[in-house]
């Protein structure tokens, strides 16, 4: 098992080094870092393994003599590792960072001193419905006690957690749906899309980048639509859980006829706010100055701009904030 993990990590490193462009390296970085970077296990969700290795490589090439070691971690553990100083850098979602900072579910206590270095990409909540199914909003389900057959994603996934919270705001639950003759199933986006195409379910939820390949594939063989969330629900999700809002442009998919308001779980590079300002300043600088390299790490980062890197929606580390202000990226 350990041998297989080592081989997987080696292959990821080779793929990245073969595909990325040259990184700017300069003697103007007056420090040497010996850090740990908490990323995902090889083959983990969202390409976190490749992103972690790629970003650590940028830092090491940009700041000569530095060593940034990528260590295994999963999504909800990374804010804990940063807070406890088990890793200086980590990949983390806005959902997990906010929940850990507040000590809310799934965390049993407050994990302090979590800060953001930069934004990486957004996972938008996308609620997809068979066009033949007569529903225009989630509120319709309760109002008409509709027996909907709905896939909410894997148990404990970001989409499943968000749907539980949204239904709570709307005043009903999974149990209510089943009492009305409906069914709630837990399938990943690919399987759920297939089930919708075969009329085994009426709707499914996915939380991922836009456009999602699963939707692009099903829209060519099935008439589908996407539901917007009410502004009050989106605002409540932000105030209660720190979950962001986003608008999916109607140009994102061929089947969309209007823009879609929904929630967004953003993926960030996070750190401990107590780390020295100078260190995070130069880490931020190394990433911004090598934005073309960042694009080559993973397709999810291909659309990043210097301006987007600074749009975090979560407290910035003072070093990152200083650099962004100097570059005019934030006020």
C-alpha positions in Angstrom: 0.0 0.0 0.0 2.8 2.5 1.0 4.6 1.6 -2.2 1.5 2.4 -4.3 1.1 5.8 -2.6 4.8 6.6 -3.2 4.5 5.7 -6.9 1.3 7.8 -7.2 3.0 10.8 -5.7 6.0 10.3 -7.9 3.8 10.2 -11.0 2.0 13.4 -10.0 5.3 15.2 -9.5 6.6 14.0 -12.9 3.3 15.1 -14.6 3.5 18.6 -13.1 7.2 19.1 -13.8 6.7 18.0 -17.4 3.8 20.4 -18.0 4.6 23.6 -16.1 6.4 26.7 -17.4 9.6 28.1 -15.9 9.2 29.8 -12.5 10.7 33.2 -11.8 13.5 32.7 -9.3 15.3 35.7 -7.8 17.7 36.6 -5.0 15.3 39.3 -3.8 13.6 36.9 -1.4 15.5 37.4 1.9 14.4 34.3 3.7 14.5 30.5 3.6 11.4 28.4 4.5 11.3 24.9 5.9 7.6 24.3 5.8 4.9 21.6 5.6 2.0 21.9 3.1 -1.2 19.9 3.9 -2.7 18.7 0.7 -4.8 15.7 -0.4 -3.8 12.1 -0.8 -2.9 11.1 -4.3 -6.0 10.8 -6.4 -8.0 12.8 -3.9 -11.0 15.0 -4.8 -10.5 18.3 -6.7 -7.0 17.6 -7.8 -5.7 18.8 -4.5 -2.6 16.5 -4.7 -1.5 18.2 -8.0 -2.3 21.7 -6.7 -0.4 21.1 -3.4 2.7 19.9 -5.2 2.5 22.6 -7.8 2.2 25.5 -5.4 4.9 24.1 -3.1 7.2 23.8 -6.2 6.5 27.5 -7.0 7.5 28.5 -3.5 10.7 26.4 -3.5 11.8 27.6 -7.0 11.0 31.3 -6.2 12.6 31.3 -2.7 16.0 29.6 -3.1 17.0 27.1 -0.5 13.4 26.7 0.8 11.9 23.2 1.4 8.1 22.8 1.4 7.0 19.3 2.0 3.5 18.2 1.0 1.9 15.9 3.5 -1.4 14.0 3.2 -4.6 15.6 4.5 -8.3 15.6 3.8 -10.6 18.6 3.4 -12.0 19.1 6.9 -8.7 18.3 8.6 -6.6 21.0 7.0 -7.9 24.0 9.1 -7.1 22.0 12.2 -3.6 21.3 11.0 -3.0 25.0 10.2 -4.4 26.1 13.5 -2.3 23.6 15.5 0.8 24.5 13.5 1.1 21.0 12.1 1.4 22.6 8.7 2.3 26.2 7.7 0.2 26.0 4.5 -2.8 24.0 3.4 -5.7 23.8 0.9 -9.0 24.6 2.6 -12.5 25.5 1.7 -14.3 28.6 2.8 -16.9 26.3 4.5 -14.3 24.4 6.5 -12.2 27.4 7.4 -15.3 29.3 8.6 -16.7 26.4 10.5 -13.4 25.7 12.2 -12.9 29.4 13.1 -16.4 29.4 14.7 -16.3 25.9 16.2 -19.5 24.9 14.4 -20.4 21.5 12.7 -18.4 19.4 12.0 -15.9 20.8 14.5 -16.4 20.3 18.2 -14.4 23.5 19.3 -13.0 26.7 17.9 -9.7 26.5 16.0 -8.2 30.0 16.0 -5.7 31.9 13.9 -6.8 30.6 10.5 -6.1 33.1 7.7 -6.1 33.1 3.9 -3.2 33.6 1.5 -5.1 33.5 -1.8 -8.3 32.3 -3.6 -7.8 29.3 -5.9 -11.2 28.3 -7.4 -14.9 28.1 -6.6 -17.3 25.2 -6.2 -20.8 26.4 -7.0 -23.9 24.6 -5.7 -25.8 23.5 -8.8 -29.4 22.1 -8.5 -30.3 20.3 -11.7 -33.9 19.2 -12.5 -35.6 17.2 -15.3 -37.4 19.9 -17.3 -40.6 17.7 -17.3 -40.7 17.8 -13.5 -42.9 20.8 -12.6 -40.9 22.7 -10.0 -39.4 26.2 -10.3 -37.9 26.6 -6.8 -37.0 24.5 -3.8 -39.7 26.2 -1.9 -42.2 24.6 -4.2 -41.3 21.2 -2.7 -42.7 22.1 0.7 -45.6 24.2 -0.6 -47.0 21.4 -2.7 -45.6 18.5 -0.8 -43.9 17.2 -4.0 -42.7 13.6 -3.9 -39.3 14.5 -5.5 -36.6 11.9 -6.1 -33.5 13.8 -5.3 -29.8 12.9 -5.2 -27.9 15.2 -2.8 -24.4 13.9 -3.3 -22.3 11.6 -1.2 -23.1 11.4 2.6 -21.3 14.3 4.4 -20.2 15.9 1.1 -20.3 19.7 0.7 -23.4 19.5 -1.4 -25.2 17.2 1.0 -24.4 19.4 4.0 -25.5 22.5 2.1 -28.8 20.9 1.1 -29.6 19.9 4.7 -29.0 23.6 5.8 -31.0 25.0 2.9 -33.9 22.7 3.6 -33.8 23.8 7.2 -34.1 27.4 6.2 -37.0 26.5 4.0 -38.7 24.6 6.8 -38.6 21.0 5.7 -36.3 17.9 5.8 -35.3 14.8 4.0 -37.8 12.9 6.2 -40.6 15.3 5.0 -39.7 14.5 1.4 -39.9 10.8 2.0 -43.2 11.2 3.9 -44.6 12.9 0.8 -43.7 9.8 -1.3 -40.3 11.1 -2.5 -36.8 9.7 -2.1 -33.4 11.1 -1.1 -30.4 9.2 -2.5 -26.7 9.8 -2.0 -24.8 9.5 -5.3 -21.8 11.3 -6.8 -22.4 13.7 -9.6 -21.5 11.2 -12.4 -23.8 8.5 -11.2 -26.6 11.0 -10.4 -26.4 12.5 -13.9 -26.7 9.0 -15.3 -29.7 8.3 -13.1 -31.4 11.5 -14.2 -30.8 10.6 -17.8 -32.5 7.2 -17.2 -35.5 8.9 -15.3 -34.5 7.1 -12.1 -34.4 10.5 -10.2 -36.0 13.9 -10.8 -33.2 16.1 -9.7 -29.7 16.1 -8.4 -27.3 18.4 -6.7 -23.6 18.9 -7.3 -21.0 21.2 -5.8 -18.1 21.8 -8.2 -16.6 24.1 -10.7 -18.6 25.7 -13.5 -19.0 24.4 -16.1 -19.3 20.8 -14.8 -18.4 18.1 -17.2 -21.3 15.9 -15.8 -23.8 18.6 -16.9 -22.2 19.2 -20.2 -22.5 15.5 -21.0 -26.2 15.1 -19.9 -27.5 18.3 -21.5 -27.0 16.8 -25.0 -29.4 13.9 -24.3 -31.8 15.2 -21.6 -33.8 18.4 -21.2 -32.7 19.9 -17.9 -33.0 23.1 -16.0 -31.2 24.6 -13.0 -32.9 26.2 -10.0 -31.9 29.5 -8.5 -31.8 30.0 -4.7 -33.8 32.8 -3.2 -31.7 35.7 -2.1 -32.9 35.3 1.5 -31.6 31.7 1.6 -28.2 32.7 0.1 -27.9 35.5 2.6 -28.8 33.2 5.5 -26.3 30.6 4.4 -23.6 33.3 4.5 -24.6 34.8 7.9 -25.0 31.4 9.6 -22.2 29.4 8.0 -20.0 31.8 6.1 -20.8 30.2 2.8 -20.4 32.6 -0.1 -22.8 33.6 -2.9 -22.2 33.4 -6.6 -24.0 33.8 -9.8 -23.7 31.2 -12.6 -23.8 33.0 -15.9 -26.4 31.8 -18.4 -23.5 31.5 -20.8 -22.0 28.7 -18.7 -24.2 26.0 -20.1 -26.3 25.8 -23.3 -29.4 24.8 -21.4 -29.5 27.9 -19.2 -31.9 30.7 -20.1 -31.0 33.0 -17.3 -28.3 33.6 -14.7 -28.5 31.4 -11.6 -28.1 32.7 -8.0 -26.6 30.1 -5.7 -24.0 29.5 -3.0 -20.3 28.9 -3.4 -17.8 27.0 -1.4 -14.5 28.6 -2.4 -11.1 26.8 -2.2 -8.3 28.8 -0.7 -4.6 28.5 0.3 -4.8 28.9 4.0 -2.2 29.5 6.8 -1.8 30.4 10.4 -2.3 34.1 11.1 0.6 34.1 13.6 3.2 33.3 11.0 5.6 36.2 10.4 4.3 38.9 8.0 7.5 38.8 5.9 7.2 35.1 5.2 3.6 35.1 3.9 4.3 38.3 2.0 7.0 36.6 0.0 4.9 33.4 -0.4 2.1 35.5 -1.8 4.5 37.4 -4.0 5.9 34.1 -5.4 2.4 32.9 -6.4 1.3 36.2 -8.0 4.5 36.7 -9.9 4.2 33.2 -11.4 0.5 33.3 -12.3 1.2 31.6 -15.7 2.9 28.7 -13.8 -0.2 28.5 -11.5 -2.4 28.1 -14.6 -0.4 25.0 -15.7 -0.8 23.2 -12.4 -4.4 22.1 -12.8 -7.3 22.9 -15.1 -9.3 24.3 -12.1 -6.7 27.1 -11.8 -6.5 27.9 -15.5 -8.8 30.9 -15.2 -7.1 32.6 -12.2 -6.0 36.2 -12.5 -3.9 38.2 -10.1 -7.1 40.1 -9.1 -9.0 36.8 -8.4 -6.2 35.6 -6.2 -6.9 38.5 -3.8 -10.7 37.9 -3.7 -10.8 35.6 -0.7 -14.0 36.6 1.2 -12.2 35.4 4.4 -9.6 37.2 6.6 -6.3 37.6 4.9 -3.0 37.0 6.5 -1.4 40.4 7.2 1.6 39.5 4.9 -0.7 38.6 2.0 -2.8 41.8 2.6 0.4 43.9 2.6 1.5 42.5 -0.8 -2.0 42.8 -2.4 -2.2 46.4 -1.3 1.2 47.3 -2.7 0.2 45.8 -6.0 -3.1 47.6 -6.1 -5.1 44.4 -6.1 -7.1 45.4 -3.0 -7.6 48.7 -1.3 
